[in-house]
Amino acid sequence: MTTETKRPVNQKRKDQPTASNNGADGTKRSAPAEFEGTTPEFRRELLHSMLVQRRFEERCAEAYALGKIGGFCHLYIGQEAISTGVMSMLRPDDYVITAYRDHGQAVARGINPRAIMAELFGREGGCSGGKGGSMHLFDAQTNFLGGHGIVGGHVPIAAGVGFAIKYRRGNQVCVCFFGEAAVNIGAFHEALNLASLWDLPVIFIIENNRYGMGTAISRSTANEDAVLRAQGYRMDGESVDGQDVFAVREVMNRAVERARKEKRPTLIEMRTYRFMGHSMSDAVSGTYRTKDELEENMKRDPILVLHNLMYEAGELTEGEMHKIDDEAKAIAQDAWDFADASPEPQPEKLYTDVYADSSS
């Protein structure tokens, strides 16, 4: 059962940021049932996670502009409800594998922000020893398996992880993130076919932010209903509003249960929108989308959507919001300071980690 708020959550107060709690289809709605199924303390944790990701990414943009981060750098700003909602439904022994827009997911999974920022700076204290950079974040302790730069190239690896879980008779799940542009490549279809054929506990998540680099999905995909591909492989599929952390948690709850109990895969399309360009070399709005389009989608900022739900429920004041935000900024600053002080890898490190140690 949902509760009615005292005023529509998209009605602006003098001390409240402008945001819309309308659904992806524009219709007004009350707080989702999943909202009521969590405690105020847990909802603060969700908000804190999203704010840390946002402030971390903003500092990444600044560091890139100053030349502290080199190479490619793809920011996650605007998509934080997906990473936060998904990771909140996983166990520590579950596996996560993703594409190159991986900073936010790494933070949400629990990798130390210091280690992430140091990796972006190319420093020894980085989670990949400073040799992977922005697109190749790995962390064995949290079962975070990358960070992969080849579009869709990691999707079959996720199927392989699912096979390993089943082979070992485990009950973990593997979550695989990728963008909507990856659904048109052969490796995607091969991986989904095998995952369904062999009953693998893999949750395939399409982060549909509408643009593959600068190409709109309408220009690259004959059928924009990406989740329909699940039917071709006898697989459960769902589409969900990726700006709503509770909608994400709700669909993940079903997918995780299916993977653990039935060893069956799921394909989920999470409809979202990146507020930044494809990468730091791309203008914020780019030449392929209008400023009006960007501003309209920013009304569904996932942080403000959650903020407004909590505000209307009477469990968050603006002062408390500022405190949580200040904590997030402090974490991002601490990560910057650590990365800046961390030494660069020694030249001989170039020859380490080339092959896995299989002697044990």
N, C-alpha and C positions, 0 to 999 in steps of 0.2 A: 504494500500500500504506500502511496506517495502522500506527502503532506503539502498543503497549500501555503505559500508564502504570504506575508502580509501585504506585499506589493510585488508587481512583476519584477523578476530579477534583472530585466534589461532596462528598467526605469532608472535613470541617473539621479543620484543624490549629489549634493554639493561636495561631499567628502568621499565620493565613490567613483572609481574609474569607469569610463564608458566601455561596456562590453555587452554582448548579447548572449543570453542563455537559451536562445532559440536552437532548435535542432538543425541538422544539416539541411533539411528541407525548408527551413525558415519558420516552422510552426512553433508556437510557444509551448513550453512544457514546465511542469513542476519538477522538484528535485527527484532524480531517478531513485528507484527502489534500492539500488546498490548503495546509494548515499546513506540511506537510513540503516542499512545493514552493517555500517562501520561506526566506530566511535569517533568523537571529536578529536581525540588524541591521534588516532590513525590518520584522519583527514589532514591534520596539521603535518604529519610526516609526508603525505603525498604532496602537499603544497610546498613543503620545504625542499623535497627532492626536485620538483620542477623549477623552483627558484634557483637552486644551486646550479642546475644545468643551464638555465638562462644566463645567469651572471658569469658562469664559467665561459660560455660561448662568446659573450660580449667581450671578455678579456682576451679571448683567442683572436677575435677580430682586431682588437687593438694591437696585440702582439704581432700579428701578421703584417699590419700596416707599418710597424716599426722594424720589420725584418728579423724579428726573433723567431718566427716560424717560417720555414721555407717550403717549397714544393706546393702541393695541392692542399687545400684546407676547406672542407665542406661543413658548414654549420647546421645545427639541428634546431635553430630557433623557430618556434611555432609548432613543433611536433612533440613537445615534451610529455603530453598526456599519454602518448603511445608507449614510450619507453618506461615511464613511471607506472602506468597501469599494468603493463605486461610483467615487468620485473617484480611487482608486488604480489603476483600470483605464483611465482616460482619458488622452488626450494633451493637452498645453497648448492645441492649436488646436481641440479639440472644444468643443461648446457645452453649456451647462447652463441650464435654465429651471425654475423651481419656484414653489410657492405661497407663502403668507405665513409658514409655519414654516421660515424660511430661514437663521437665524443659523448653525446647525451646518453646513449645506451650504456656506455662504459661507466659513467657516473652513476646512473640509476642502478646498475648491477652491483655496485659497491666497490669498484676499483678506486683506490685512493686518488683523489684529484691531483695530489702532488705528482704521483707517478704518471698520470695522464698528461699533465702540462709539461713535465720534464721530457716526455716522449715527443711531444709536439715541438719542443725546443731543440730536439736532437741531442739530449743530454744523457749521461750515464745512468742517472737516477730514474729514467723512464721505464715504463712497464715492459717495453721491448728493447731495453738497453740503449735507447736513443737511435736505433738502426731501422725502425719501422716508420716512424713519423705518424702524421695525422691519420692516414688511411689504414694503418696496420697496428691497431691496439690489441694486445694479447695479454691474458692474465690467467695462469693455470689455477691459482687459488680460488678464483670465482668461476672457473669453467667458462671463461669468456674466450672464445676461439677465433677472434678476429671480427672485424677489420680486414676486408678484402677489396682490392682495387679493380678487379675485373668484373664488369657488370654481369651478375648472375652466376659467376664462376664458382661461388661458394654454395649454391643451392644443392648440387649433388653431394657436396661434402656433408651437408646437414643430413641427407639421406644416409650417408655412411655412418654418421654418429648414431642415428636412429637404429641402424643395423647392429652396431656395436652394443648398444643398450640391450637390444633384444637377444643378441648372441650370449651376452653375459647374464641374461635373465634378471636384469635390473628393472626398476620401475621409474627411472628418471624420464624426463622429456627433453627434447631438443627444440629450441625456438630459433627460427631462421627468418631474419629481416631482409627485405630487398625492396627496391622501388618498382613502380608500375611498369617501367620500361623493360624490366627483366622478364616479364611474362611472355614476351614474344620470341625469346631465344630458345634454341633447342635444348640446352641443359636444363632449363626450367621444366619442360615437358617430360624429359627423361627422368628427372628426379621425382616428380609427382607420380609418374607411372609406377616406378619401382616402390615408392613409399606406400602406395595403395596396394600394389600386388603382393608385397611382402609384409603388410601390416606393421608399419614402422611408426613409433611414437614421436612424430615430428609435427610441429605446428609451423606452417609456412605463413608468414605475415607480409602482405603487400602494403607498404607505406605509400599509398597513392597520393602524392603531393601535386599531381596533375601535369608535371613537366619533367620529361627526361632531358636533362640539361636545359636547352632552350626550346625543346619541341613539345608542344601540347599533346596530350594523349589522343585527342581527336584527330591529330594529323599522323599518328604513328600506329594506331591500333584500330583494326576494323570493327571490333566489338568492344566498346569501352566498359562493358559490364565484366570486369576482370574476374570476379568471383565465379562466374559461370564456368570457368575452366575446371572447377572442381568436379562438375558433373561428368566431364569427359573421362575422369579417372576414378569414378565410383567413390568419391571422397566428399565428406561433409564440407560445406562452404558457407561463410557468412560475411556480410558487409556491415560495417559499423562506423559511427561517427568517431573519428580518431581525435577530435578535439575535446571529447568528454571522457575524463579518466575513469569514470564509473561505468560508462558504456564499454570501454576497453576491458575493464576488470570483469564485467559480466560475461562478455563473449569468451574471454580467456578462461574463465571458470569452467565453461562447458568443454572447451577444447582440451584443457589440461586433464580433466576427468576422463575424457574419451581416450586420450593418449595413455594415461596411467592404467586404466582398467581394461580397455579394449585393445590397446596397442594400435590404435587407428589414427591416421594423420588427419589434419584439418587445414583448409586454406581459408585465411581471413583477409579481407580487404579492409584496411583502415583508412578512411577518407580523411585527408589532412591537407595542410598547406604550409609550405616553407615561406617564412617571412623574408628571408635573405635570398640572394641569388644562388645559382647552382653551386658555385664555389666562390672563394674570395676574389677570384679574377673576374667575376661576373657582377655587374651592377645590381643593386638591391632589387629593382623591378625588372631590369634588363630591357631589351628592345622587343621582347616577345610577350610581355604582359603590361597592362596599363597600371598607372598609379591608382586609379579608381578601384580596379580589381583588387589590388593589394590592400588598400585601406578597408574595403568591404570585408575581406577575409580576416583582417586583423581584429574585427569586432568579435570574432570567435577565438580570440587568444585563449588557449587552454588554461593558462594561469588565472586570467580574469574570470573565466567561466567558473572555476572552482572557488575563487575568491568570493564571487557574488553569491554562490550557493551557501557558503559558510557565513557570509555577512548577513544574509537574509534569515539564516537559522539562528542568528544571535550568538554565534560561537566564535566570532572574529571581529575585533575592532580594527580601525585603521592604525592605531598605535601598535597593536600586536602584529599587524601585517608588516609594518615598517621594521619591527624587531626581527621577524623572520627573514625579511629581505636583507637587513644589515648582516645577519649571520651568514647568509648566502654570499654576500659580497666579500665578507671576511675570509671565507673558505676559498673563494676564487683568488683573492689577493695572496693568501698564504701559498696557494699552489704556484702562482707566478713567482713569488719570492724564492720558493724552494727550487723551482726550475732554473731560475736565473743564477742561483748559487751552485747548482750541480755542475760538475765538470763535463767536458765533452769526452766521448769514448776515446780510449787510446787506439792508435793505428792498428795494433796487433789484434784488437777486437774484431777487425774485419774478417778474420779467419775462424772465429768462433761461431757456434750455433748454425753452421752450414748444414750439418747432418745431425740427426737425432742420436743421442747416446743409447745404443741398444746392447751394451755390454752386460748390463745387470740382468 
